[in-house]
Amino acid sequence: MKKVKTIFALLAVVAMMSSCALTLPVNATSNPVGEKVGTAKATGYLGAIFFDADASIRTAAKNGGITKISTVDIKQTSLLNLIVTYETIVTGK
């Protein structure tokens, strides 16, 4: 029984120290894929608290100097939903 408790405790520690990252396509236009890339990032705590964060498509395009957007992707990174980061990635010309 002690071995089972130890294994569950070890699995709990491993799960708590793991994180997950996922990148999903959001939109694509008929514009040709350009060489410029712009990003915007927002980090939240406890899954819901964001302090003055802006991960909008407009901000990502502005940061990359993009006027004609080709593709938009969203990357989400989560550490047990305690610290969540959303990053908008825009490509274009």
Buried (B, 14 or more C-beta within 10 A) or exposed (E): EEEEEEEEEEEEEEEEEEEEEEEEEEEEEEBEEBEBBBBBBBBBEEEEEEEEBEBEBEBBBBBBEBEEBBBBBBBEBBBEEEBBBBBBBBBBB
